[in-house]
Amino acid sequence: MKNLKTVILENVGESLTLAIIYTLGHILIAICVVKFVTGTNWYDAGLVALIEPCINGIWFYVLHKLWRTYEQKRL
């Protein structure tokens, strides 16, 4: 029986999996930062924290795909 990591990587791909994990972590960190820096409620902190990490997640996906392409050509 295949483990969860193998199943995800076979079906989704390494770049997208890393981008999703990175984005989720970034959103959680951003919510906490907005909450504690501004003193706002958790709901408002969540709304503010969603936009920027999602854009960063897309950038990370593109960057990782470009990096893998570069590495494959280099080898």
Distance bins in CASP14 RR format, pairs under 12 A and 6 or more apart:
PFRMAT RR
TARGET T0000
AUTHOR 0000-0000-0000
RMODE 2
METHOD distances of the structure
MODEL  1
1 7 0 0 0 0 1 0 0 0 0 0 0
2 8 0 0 0 0 1 0 0 0 0 0 0
2 9 0 0 0 0 1 0 0 0 0 0 0
2 10 1 0 0 1 0 0 0 0 0 0 0
2 11 0 0 0 0 0 1 0 0 0 0 0
3 9 0 0 0 0 1 0 0 0 0 0 0
3 10 0 0 0 0 0 1 0 0 0 0 0
4 10 0 0 0 0 0 1 0 0 0 0 0
4 11 0 0 0 0 0 1 0 0 0 0 0
4 12 0 0 0 0 0 1 0 0 0 0 0
4 17 0 0 0 0 0 1 0 0 0 0 0
5 11 0 0 0 0 0 1 0 0 0 0 0
5 12 0 0 0 0 0 1 0 0 0 0 0
5 13 0 0 0 0 0 1 0 0 0 0 0
5 14 0 0 0 0 0 1 0 0 0 0 0
5 17 0 0 0 0 1 0 0 0 0 0 0
5 18 0 0 0 0 0 1 0 0 0 0 0
5 21 0 0 0 0 0 1 0 0 0 0 0
6 12 0 0 0 0 0 1 0 0 0 0 0
6 13 0 0 0 0 0 1 0 0 0 0 0
6 14 0 0 0 0 0 1 0 0 0 0 0
6 17 0 0 0 0 0 1 0 0 0 0 0
7 13 0 0 0 0 0 1 0 0 0 0 0
7 17 0 0 0 0 0 1 0 0 0 0 0
8 14 0 0 0 0 1 0 0 0 0 0 0
8 15 0 0 0 0 0 1 0 0 0 0 0
8 16 0 0 0 0 1 0 0 0 0 0 0
8 17 1 0 1 0 0 0 0 0 0 0 0
8 18 0 0 0 0 0 1 0 0 0 0 0
8 20 0 0 0 0 1 0 0 0 0 0 0
8 21 0 0 0 0 1 0 0 0 0 0 0
9 15 0 0 0 0 0 1 0 0 0 0 0
9 16 0 0 0 0 1 0 0 0 0 0 0
9 17 1 0 0 1 0 0 0 0 0 0 0
9 18 0 0 0 0 1 0 0 0 0 0 0
9 21 0 0 0 0 0 1 0 0 0 0 0
10 17 0 0 0 0 0 1 0 0 0 0 0
11 17 0 0 0 0 1 0 0 0 0 0 0
12 18 0 0 0 0 0 1 0 0 0 0 0
12 19 0 0 0 0 1 0 0 0 0 0 0
12 20 0 0 0 0 1 0 0 0 0 0 0
12 21 0 0 0 0 0 1 0 0 0 0 0
12 61 0 0 0 0 0 1 0 0 0 0 0
13 19 0 0 0 0 1 0 0 0 0 0 0
13 20 0 0 0 0 0 1 0 0 0 0 0
13 61 0 0 0 0 0 1 0 0 0 0 0
13 64 0 0 0 0 0 1 0 0 0 0 0
13 65 0 0 0 0 0 1 0 0 0 0 0
13 68 0 0 0 0 0 1 0 0 0 0 0
14 20 0 0 0 0 0 1 0 0 0 0 0
14 21 0 0 0 0 0 1 0 0 0 0 0
14 61 0 0 0 0 0 1 0 0 0 0 0
14 64 1 0 0 1 0 0 0 0 0 0 0
14 65 0 0 0 0 1 0 0 0 0 0 0
14 67 0 0 0 0 0 1 0 0 0 0 0
14 68 1 0 0 1 0 0 0 0 0 0 0
15 21 0 0 0 0 0 1 0 0 0 0 0
15 22 0 0 0 0 0 1 0 0 0 0 0
15 57 0 0 0 0 0 1 0 0 0 0 0
15 58 0 0 0 0 0 1 0 0 0 0 0
15 60 0 0 0 0 1 0 0 0 0 0 0
15 61 1 0 1 0 0 0 0 0 0 0 0
15 62 0 0 0 0 1 0 0 0 0 0 0
15 63 0 0 0 0 1 0 0 0 0 0 0
15 64 1 0 1 0 0 0 0 0 0 0 0
15 65 1 0 1 0 0 0 0 0 0 0 0
15 66 0 0 0 0 1 0 0 0 0 0 0
15 67 0 0 0 0 1 0 0 0 0 0 0
15 68 1 0 0 1 0 0 0 0 0 0 0
15 69 0 0 0 0 0 1 0 0 0 0 0
16 22 0 0 0 0 0 1 0 0 0 0 0
16 23 0 0 0 0 0 1 0 0 0 0 0
16 57 0 0 0 0 0 1 0 0 0 0 0
16 58 0 0 0 0 0 1 0 0 0 0 0
16 60 0 0 0 0 0 1 0 0 0 0 0
16 61 1 0 0 1 0 0 0 0 0 0 0
16 62 0 0 0 0 0 1 0 0 0 0 0
16 64 0 0 0 0 1 0 0 0 0 0 0
16 65 0 0 0 0 1 0 0 0 0 0 0
16 68 0 0 0 0 0 1 0 0 0 0 0
17 23 0 0 0 0 0 1 0 0 0 0 0
17 24 0 0 0 0 0 1 0 0 0 0 0
17 60 0 0 0 0 0 1 0 0 0 0 0
17 61 0 0 0 0 1 0 0 0 0 0 0
17 64 0 0 0 0 1 0 0 0 0 0 0
18 24 0 0 0 0 0 1 0 0 0 0 0
18 25 0 0 0 0 0 1 0 0 0 0 0
18 26 0 0 0 0 0 1 0 0 0 0 0
18 57 0 0 0 0 1 0 0 0 0 0 0
18 60 1 0 0 1 0 0 0 0 0 0 0
18 61 1 0 0 1 0 0 0 0 0 0 0
18 63 0 0 0 0 0 1 0 0 0 0 0
18 64 1 0 0 1 0 0 0 0 0 0 0
18 65 0 0 0 0 0 1 0 0 0 0 0
18 67 0 0 0 0 0 1 0 0 0 0 0
18 68 0 0 0 0 0 1 0 0 0 0 0
19 25 0 0 0 0 0 1 0 0 0 0 0
19 26 0 0 0 0 0 1 0 0 0 0 0
19 53 0 0 0 0 0 1 0 0 0 0 0
19 54 0 0 0 0 0 1 0 0 0 0 0
19 55 0 0 0 0 0 1 0 0 0 0 0
19 56 0 0 0 0 1 0 0 0 0 0 0
19 57 1 0 1 0 0 0 0 0 0 0 0
19 58 1 0 0 1 0 0 0 0 0 0 0
19 59 0 0 0 0 1 0 0 0 0 0 0
19 60 1 0 1 0 0 0 0 0 0 0 0
19 61 1 1 0 0 0 0 0 0 0 0 0
19 62 0 0 0 0 1 0 0 0 0 0 0
19 63 0 0 0 0 1 0 0 0 0 0 0
19 64 1 0 0 1 0 0 0 0 0 0 0
19 65 0 0 0 0 1 0 0 0 0 0 0
20 26 0 0 0 0 0 1 0 0 0 0 0
20 27 0 0 0 0 0 1 0 0 0 0 0
20 53 0 0 0 0 0 1 0 0 0 0 0
20 54 0 0 0 0 0 1 0 0 0 0 0
20 57 0 0 0 0 1 0 0 0 0 0 0
20 58 0 0 0 0 0 1 0 0 0 0 0
20 60 0 0 0 0 1 0 0 0 0 0 0
20 61 0 0 0 0 1 0 0 0 0 0 0
20 64 0 0 0 0 0 1 0 0 0 0 0
21 27 0 0 0 0 0 1 0 0 0 0 0
21 28 0 0 0 0 0 1 0 0 0 0 0
21 53 0 0 0 0 0 1 0 0 0 0 0
21 57 0 0 0 0 1 0 0 0 0 0 0
21 60 0 0 0 0 1 0 0 0 0 0 0
21 61 0 0 0 0 0 1 0 0 0 0 0
21 64 0 0 0 0 0 1 0 0 0 0 0
22 28 0 0 0 0 0 1 0 0 0 0 0
22 29 0 0 0 0 0 1 0 0 0 0 0
22 53 0 0 0 0 1 0 0 0 0 0 0
22 54 0 0 0 0 0 1 0 0 0 0 0
22 56 1 0 0 1 0 0 0 0 0 0 0
22 57 1 0 0 1 0 0 0 0 0 0 0
22 58 0 0 0 0 0 1 0 0 0 0 0
22 59 0 0 0 0 0 1 0 0 0 0 0
22 60 1 0 1 0 0 0 0 0 0 0 0
22 61 0 0 0 0 1 0 0 0 0 0 0
22 63 0 0 0 0 0 1 0 0 0 0 0
22 64 0 0 0 0 1 0 0 0 0 0 0
23 29 0 0 0 0 0 1 0 0 0 0 0
23 30 0 0 0 0 0 1 0 0 0 0 0
23 49 0 0 0 0 0 1 0 0 0 0 0
23 50 0 0 0 0 1 0 0 0 0 0 0
23 51 0 0 0 0 0 1 0 0 0 0 0
23 52 0 0 0 0 0 1 0 0 0 0 0
23 53 1 0 1 0 0 0 0 0 0 0 0
23 54 1 0 0 1 0 0 0 0 0 0 0
23 55 0 0 0 0 1 0 0 0 0 0 0
23 56 1 0 0 1 0 0 0 0 0 0 0
23 57 1 0 1 0 0 0 0 0 0 0 0
23 58 0 0 0 0 1 0 0 0 0 0 0
23 59 0 0 0 0 0 1 0 0 0 0 0
23 60 1 0 0 1 0 0 0 0 0 0 0
23 61 0 0 0 0 1 0 0 0 0 0 0
24 30 0 0 0 0 0 1 0 0 0 0 0
24 31 0 0 0 0 0 1 0 0 0 0 0
24 49 0 0 0 0 0 1 0 0 0 0 0
24 50 0 0 0 0 0 1 0 0 0 0 0
24 53 0 0 0 0 1 0 0 0 0 0 0
24 54 0 0 0 0 0 1 0 0 0 0 0
24 56 0 0 0 0 0 1 0 0 0 0 0
24 57 0 0 0 0 1 0 0 0 0 0 0
24 60 0 0 0 0 0 1 0 0 0 0 0
25 31 0 0 0 0 1 0 0 0 0 0 0
25 32 0 0 0 0 0 1 0 0 0 0 0
25 33 0 0 0 0 0 1 0 0 0 0 0
25 49 0 0 0 0 0 1 0 0 0 0 0
25 53 1 0 0 1 0 0 0 0 0 0 0
25 54 0 0 0 0 0 1 0 0 0 0 0
25 56 0 0 0 0 0 1 0 0 0 0 0
25 57 0 0 0 0 0 1 0 0 0 0 0
25 60 0 0 0 0 0 1 0 0 0 0 0
26 32 0 0 0 0 0 1 0 0 0 0 0
26 33 0 0 0 0 0 1 0 0 0 0 0
26 49 0 0 0 0 1 0 0 0 0 0 0
26 50 0 0 0 0 0 1 0 0 0 0 0
26 51 0 0 0 0 0 1 0 0 0 0 0
26 52 0 0 0 0 1 0 0 0 0 0 0
26 53 1 1 0 0 0 0 0 0 0 0 0
26 54 0 0 0 0 1 0 0 0 0 0 0
26 55 0 0 0 0 0 1 0 0 0 0 0
26 56 1 0 1 0 0 0 0 0 0 0 0
26 57 1 0 0 1 0 0 0 0 0 0 0
26 58 0 0 0 0 0 1 0 0 0 0 0
26 59 0 0 0 0 0 1 0 0 0 0 0
26 60 0 0 0 0 1 0 0 0 0 0 0
27 33 0 0 0 0 0 1 0 0 0 0 0
27 34 0 0 0 0 0 1 0 0 0 0 0
27 45 0 0 0 0 0 1 0 0 0 0 0
27 46 1 0 0 1 0 0 0 0 0 0 0
27 47 0 0 0 0 0 1 0 0 0 0 0
27 48 0 0 0 0 0 1 0 0 0 0 0
27 49 1 0 1 0 0 0 0 0 0 0 0
27 50 1 0 0 1 0 0 0 0 0 0 0
27 51 0 0 0 0 1 0 0 0 0 0 0
27 52 0 0 0 0 1 0 0 0 0 0 0
27 53 1 0 1 0 0 0 0 0 0 0 0
27 54 1 0 0 1 0 0 0 0 0 0 0
27 55 0 0 0 0 0 1 0 0 0 0 0
27 56 0 0 0 0 1 0 0 0 0 0 0
27 57 0 0 0 0 1 0 0 0 0 0 0
28 34 0 0 0 0 0 1 0 0 0 0 0
28 35 0 0 0 0 0 1 0 0 0 0 0
28 42 0 0 0 0 0 1 0 0 0 0 0
28 45 0 0 0 0 0 1 0 0 0 0 0
28 46 0 0 0 0 1 0 0 0 0 0 0
28 49 0 0 0 0 1 0 0 0 0 0 0
28 50 0 0 0 0 0 1 0 0 0 0 0
28 53 0 0 0 0 1 0 0 0 0 0 0
29 35 0 0 0 0 0 1 0 0 0 0 0
29 36 0 0 0 0 0 1 0 0 0 0 0
29 37 0 0 0 0 0 1 0 0 0 0 0
29 45 0 0 0 0 0 1 0 0 0 0 0
29 46 0 0 0 0 0 1 0 0 0 0 0
29 49 0 0 0 0 1 0 0 0 0 0 0
29 52 0 0 0 0 0 1 0 0 0 0 0
29 53 0 0 0 0 1 0 0 0 0 0 0
29 56 0 0 0 0 0 1 0 0 0 0 0
30 36 0 0 0 0 0 1 0 0 0 0 0
30 37 0 0 0 0 0 1 0 0 0 0 0
30 38 0 0 0 0 0 1 0 0 0 0 0
30 45 0 0 0 0 1 0 0 0 0 0 0
30 46 1 0 0 1 0 0 0 0 0 0 0
30 47 0 0 0 0 0 1 0 0 0 0 0
30 48 1 0 0 1 0 0 0 0 0 0 0
30 49 1 1 0 0 0 0 0 0 0 0 0
30 50 1 0 0 1 0 0 0 0 0 0 0
30 51 0 0 0 0 1 0 0 0 0 0 0
30 52 1 0 0 1 0 0 0 0 0 0 0
30 53 1 0 1 0 0 0 0 0 0 0 0
30 54 0 0 0 0 0 1 0 0 0 0 0
30 55 0 0 0 0 0 1 0 0 0 0 0
30 56 0 0 0 0 1 0 0 0 0 0 0
30 57 0 0 0 0 0 1 0 0 0 0 0
31 37 0 0 0 0 0 1 0 0 0 0 0
31 38 0 0 0 0 0 1 0 0 0 0 0
31 39 0 0 0 0 0 1 0 0 0 0 0
31 40 0 0 0 0 0 1 0 0 0 0 0
31 41 0 0 0 0 0 1 0 0 0 0 0
31 42 1 0 0 1 0 0 0 0 0 0 0
31 43 0 0 0 0 1 0 0 0 0 0 0
31 44 0 0 0 0 1 0 0 0 0 0 0
31 45 1 0 1 0 0 0 0 0 0 0 0
31 46 1 0 1 0 0 0 0 0 0 0 0
31 47 0 0 0 0 1 0 0 0 0 0 0
31 48 0 0 0 0 1 0 0 0 0 0 0
31 49 1 0 1 0 0 0 0 0 0 0 0
31 50 0 0 0 0 1 0 0 0 0 0 0
31 51 0 0 0 0 0 1 0 0 0 0 0
31 52 0 0 0 0 0 1 0 0 0 0 0
31 53 0 0 0 0 1 0 0 0 0 0 0
32 38 0 0 0 0 0 1 0 0 0 0 0
32 39 0 0 0 0 0 1 0 0 0 0 0
32 40 0 0 0 0 0 1 0 0 0 0 0
32 42 0 0 0 0 1 0 0 0 0 0 0
32 45 1 0 0 1 0 0 0 0 0 0 0
32 46 0 0 0 0 1 0 0 0 0 0 0
32 48 0 0 0 0 0 1 0 0 0 0 0
32 49 0 0 0 0 1 0 0 0 0 0 0
32 53 0 0 0 0 0 1 0 0 0 0 0
33 39 0 0 0 0 0 1 0 0 0 0 0
33 40 0 0 0 0 0 1 0 0 0 0 0
33 45 0 0 0 0 1 0 0 0 0 0 0
33 46 0 0 0 0 0 1 0 0 0 0 0
33 48 0 0 0 0 1 0 0 0 0 0 0
33 49 1 0 0 1 0 0 0 0 0 0 0
33 52 0 0 0 0 0 1 0 0 0 0 0
33 53 0 0 0 0 0 1 0 0 0 0 0
34 40 1 0 0 1 0 0 0 0 0 0 0
34 41 0 0 0 0 0 1 0 0 0 0 0
34 42 0 0 0 0 1 0 0 0 0 0 0
34 43 0 0 0 0 0 1 0 0 0 0 0
34 44 1 0 0 1 0 0 0 0 0 0 0
34 45 1 0 1 0 0 0 0 0 0 0 0
34 46 1 0 0 1 0 0 0 0 0 0 0
34 47 0 0 0 0 1 0 0 0 0 0 0
34 48 1 0 1 0 0 0 0 0 0 0 0
34 49 1 0 1 0 0 0 0 0 0 0 0
34 50 0 0 0 0 0 1 0 0 0 0 0
34 51 0 0 0 0 0 1 0 0 0 0 0
34 52 0 0 0 0 1 0 0 0 0 0 0
34 53 0 0 0 0 0 1 0 0 0 0 0
35 41 1 0 0 1 0 0 0 0 0 0 0
35 42 1 0 0 1 0 0 0 0 0 0 0
35 43 0 0 0 0 1 0 0 0 0 0 0
35 44 0 0 0 0 1 0 0 0 0 0 0
35 45 1 0 1 0 0 0 0 0 0 0 0
35 46 0 0 0 0 1 0 0 0 0 0 0
35 47 0 0 0 0 0 1 0 0 0 0 0
35 48 0 0 0 0 1 0 0 0 0 0 0
35 49 0 0 0 0 1 0 0 0 0 0 0
36 42 0 0 0 0 0 1 0 0 0 0 0
36 45 0 0 0 0 1 0 0 0 0 0 0
36 49 0 0 0 0 0 1 0 0 0 0 0
37 45 0 0 0 0 1 0 0 0 0 0 0
37 48 0 0 0 0 0 1 0 0 0 0 0
37 49 0 0 0 0 0 1 0 0 0 0 0
38 44 0 0 0 0 1 0 0 0 0 0 0
38 45 1 0 0 1 0 0 0 0 0 0 0
38 46 0 0 0 0 0 1 0 0 0 0 0
38 47 0 0 0 0 0 1 0 0 0 0 0
38 48 0 0 0 0 1 0 0 0 0 0 0
38 49 0 0 0 0 0 1 0 0 0 0 0
39 45 1 0 0 1 0 0 0 0 0 0 0
39 48 0 0 0 0 0 1 0 0 0 0 0
40 46 0 0 0 0 1 0 0 0 0 0 0
40 47 0 0 0 0 1 0 0 0 0 0 0
40 48 1 0 0 1 0 0 0 0 0 0 0
40 49 0 0 0 0 0 1 0 0 0 0 0
41 47 0 0 0 0 0 1 0 0 0 0 0
41 48 0 0 0 0 0 1 0 0 0 0 0
42 48 0 0 0 0 0 1 0 0 0 0 0
42 49 0 0 0 0 0 1 0 0 0 0 0
43 49 0 0 0 0 0 1 0 0 0 0 0
43 50 0 0 0 0 0 1 0 0 0 0 0
44 50 0 0 0 0 0 1 0 0 0 0 0
46 52 0 0 0 0 0 1 0 0 0 0 0
46 53 0 0 0 0 0 1 0 0 0 0 0
46 54 0 0 0 0 0 1 0 0 0 0 0
49 55 0 0 0 0 0 1 0 0 0 0 0
49 56 0 0 0 0 0 1 0 0 0 0 0
50 56 0 0 0 0 0 1 0 0 0 0 0
50 57 0 0 0 0 0 1 0 0 0 0 0
51 57 0 0 0 0 0 1 0 0 0 0 0
51 58 0 0 0 0 0 1 0 0 0 0 0
52 58 0 0 0 0 0 1 0 0 0 0 0
52 59 0 0 0 0 0 1 0 0 0 0 0
53 59 0 0 0 0 0 1 0 0 0 0 0
53 60 0 0 0 0 1 0 0 0 0 0 0
54 60 0 0 0 0 0 1 0 0 0 0 0
54 61 0 0 0 0 0 1 0 0 0 0 0
55 61 0 0 0 0 0 1 0 0 0 0 0
55 62 0 0 0 0 0 1 0 0 0 0 0
56 62 0 0 0 0 0 1 0 0 0 0 0
56 63 0 0 0 0 1 0 0 0 0 0 0
57 63 0 0 0 0 1 0 0 0 0 0 0
57 64 0 0 0 0 1 0 0 0 0 0 0
58 64 0 0 0 0 0 1 0 0 0 0 0
58 65 0 0 0 0 0 1 0 0 0 0 0
59 65 0 0 0 0 0 1 0 0 0 0 0
59 66 0 0 0 0 0 1 0 0 0 0 0
60 66 0 0 0 0 0 1 0 0 0 0 0
60 67 0 0 0 0 0 1 0 0 0 0 0
61 67 0 0 0 0 0 1 0 0 0 0 0
61 68 0 0 0 0 0 1 0 0 0 0 0
62 68 0 0 0 0 0 1 0 0 0 0 0
62 69 0 0 0 0 0 1 0 0 0 0 0
63 69 0 0 0 0 0 1 0 0 0 0 0
63 70 0 0 0 0 0 1 0 0 0 0 0
64 70 0 0 0 0 0 1 0 0 0 0 0
64 71 0 0 0 0 0 1 0 0 0 0 0
65 71 0 0 0 0 0 1 0 0 0 0 0
65 72 0 0 0 0 0 1 0 0 0 0 0
66 72 0 0 0 0 0 1 0 0 0 0 0
66 73 0 0 0 0 0 1 0 0 0 0 0
67 73 0 0 0 0 0 1 0 0 0 0 0
67 74 0 0 0 0 0 1 0 0 0 0 0
68 74 0 0 0 0 0 1 0 0 0 0 0
68 75 0 0 0 0 0 1 0 0 0 0 0
69 75 0 0 0 0 0 1 0 0 0 0 0
END
